[in-house]
Amino acid sequence: MTAEMIGRQLASYRDAGRLMFVTSSFQTHSLVLLHILSRTAADIPVFFLNTGYLFPETLAFRDRIAEEFKLKVHDLHSAVPKTQQRDSSGRSLYASDSDFCCYLNKVQPMEAMLEKYDVWITGVRADQNDNRRTLAVEQQSPGRAMRFHPMLGWTERKIEAYISEYALPRHPLESEGYLSVGCEPCTRKIDLELVEKDPRLARWFGLQKTECGLHIDLVDKTK
C-alpha cells in the first residue's frame, strides 16, 4: 500500500465508526508508519509497550518523535511487578524464559486494547521473517480487534527511500551498530554482515526466537 492508500483506508475505517489504535517500538523503520499517521490521522492513539527493560535512548527517542510528529503516545506496562518476574531459582525471566517474559511485558498488556478497539494498526513487514510473510493486510487478532498491516508489502529499500525523502530522524543507537533495538538484556551488536542479512538476528541473540509473541503465539497462556 502507498502512503496515500493507507490514508484512504484509515479514513474508511473512521467513516465506518471503527475505533483504531497503533503500536510502535519507535525504531528507525517504525517511523515511516508514524510519519504517515501524523499526516493523515494524528489523533489515532499510539501505544508503546514499555517493558521496563528498554534502552534509555529508546525512551528519549519516543518522546522526541511524539513531540515532533504531534502524536498521542501512551505507555503500556505489565501488571506483574519485576520482582515477581523470576523463575523458581530466582533468575529473571528474560534470562531463563524469554518467551514468558515477552508474554508478561508485551502480549498481556495488549489484551485489554484488543477488546477495547476495532482496528489494531501495526508496522510489520513481510520481508522481516518467515512468520510475517504468512500475514495478510487485514486479519483477525486474538481479541475483538482486526489487525491492519499497511506496511506489509513495503521493502527495506522502500522504507529507506521514504526516510531519505522526508529526512526522518534515526534511532540514536543505530549509529552505534544496533540495527534492531529491543529490550536491553536481549539486544546485541553482532557481525554487521550477518545483521544486514537479517537485522532481527540482533534480537534474542543465541535463541531460536524471532518474535515477541505479539504476532505469533509463543507461550502456554495457562502458565
N, C-alpha and C positions, 0 to 999 in steps of 0.2 A: 504494500500500500504506500502511495506517496503521502507526503505531509498534508496535501490538500484533501486526499481521500480520507485520511484519518480525521481531519477536522469535520468533514461531512458526516462521517459515521458517528462521531461524538454528538453532533447536532441532532442526528436521527434518534439516538438514544434519549437525548434530552427531550425532544419533541414527544416521545412516547412516554415520558414521565418516569424514566428509569434512573434510579439513583446510582451514581458512579463513584468509584474511588480508584486511585492508582497506588501501587507500591514501587519504591525505588531504593536502590542501595547507594545512590549518589556516587557511583564510579564515573569515570570519564565517559564511557559508552552509554551510561544511563541518561546522560544529559540531553541526547537528541530527542528522546520522547518527552522529557520535561520541558525542553525548549518549544517543541511543537504545542504542548499543552498550554504553555504560557502565552502563546499567540492566539490560541483558539478557545481555550476553556480553562483559564487560570483559577477559576473558582472550585474546580474539582479537588477535593482533599487528597493530599499526598501522604501516605502512611510510610513511616520509616521504622524498620524493625531494629530498635536499639537493644542489642543483646547484652550490653554491659561489658562486652569484650572487644569493642571496636577500637581502631586506632584513633587517637585524638585528632589526627589530621582529617580523618573522615568526618568527624563531628563538626569540625570547623568548616570544612568544605560544604557540608549540608547547610549550615547556617548562612554561608556566603551565597550559595545558589538560591536558597529560599528568598533571600533579600533581593538579589539581582533579578530573578525571574518573577518576583512578586507572587510566590506560590504559598498556599496554605498547607504547611507541613506539620504533621503530628507524629510524635514518637509513640511506638507500641513497645511495651515491656512485658517480660514474663511475669506471671503471677506467682511463680515459685522463687523464693529468695535464693541468692547464690549460695548461702550457707547450706541449703538443702539440695543443691545440685552436685551431689557427690555419690560415689558408689559405696558399696558395703565396706570397702577398705579405706574409705576417706579420700580417695582420689577425685579430683574434679572431673565431671563428666566429659568435658571437652578432650581430656586425655585418655579416658577409659571407654567412653561410649559416645562418640561424636554424633551418631545418628540421633540418640535420645537427647543430647544437648541441643541439637538443632530443633528437634521437636518442641522442647520446652521453651526455647527462646525465639523461635521463628514461626513454627507451624501453629502451635497452640494459641499464641496471642492473636493470630489471624482469624481464628474460628468464629469469633463474635462478629467480625467485619463481614464475613461471608454470609451471615444470616441477616445482617442489617441492610446490606446494599444489594442492588440488582446486577451491577456490572463491575467486575474486577479487571482493571487495565494493568497489564504488565509489559515489560520491555524485552521479554525473552525472544531469542532469535534461533532459527532452525540450524544455523551454522555453528552453534555453540557446543553441542554434543549430540550423541545419538538419540537420547531421550527427547530432546526438543525438536528433533526432526520429525517426530511422530505426532506433534501437536497440530491442531487446526487453529485458524484465525479466531474462530468462536467455538467454545466448548464449555460444557458444564463443569463447575467447580464441585468440591465435595459438599458445599453448602447450597444456599439459595442462589447465590450469585453466579452469573455466567462469566467465564473468562473471556477477555478480549485481548488478543495478541497482535497489535497493529504493526509491530516491528518484525514479525516472524520471517518475512521474506527479505529483510534487509541483510546485506553482507557487510563484512568488515570494511571493504573498500567504500561502500556507500555511506557507512557511519562516519568514516574518516573524512570523506568529501563534505558531508554536512557540517562536521565540526570545523573544518577549514573555512567553508563558505561563511559561516556565521561567527567565526573566531571565538568558539566556545572555550571556556577555561578547562584545564585538565586537573584531575586529582593530583594533589601535591606529591603523593608517594610514587606516581608513575615515573617521574624523573629520577627516582632512586632505584628503579628496576622492578617495581611491583606493577605488573600489568593486569592483575586481577586481585582485588583487595577485598578480603572478608574480615572475619574476626582475627584479632592479633595473634592468639595462640595457634591458629590453624592456617595462617598465611605465610608463605615463604617466598624469598627471592631464589630462583633456581636458574639453571643454564638457559641463557637467552634464546638459543636456537630451539630448545625444546618448548619454551614458553610461547615463542612465536607460532609454533605449530598448533598449540592448544594453550591459550593463556590461563585456562582454569586449572591447569596442572599445578599452578602455584597455590591453589586452594586445597586444603586437606592433604597436603603433600605426604606421599608414602601410603595413603589409604586407597582402597578400591571405592572411591566416592567422588561423584561429580555434582551432586545435588544436595541441597539442604533439607529437602522434603516439601518445599512449597509447591513444586511442580511434579513431584512423584512421591508416592508413599514409601517411606524408609523404615518405619518402626511399627511395632505392635502397639496400638494406642490403648491397649488394656493394661499396659505396664503400670 
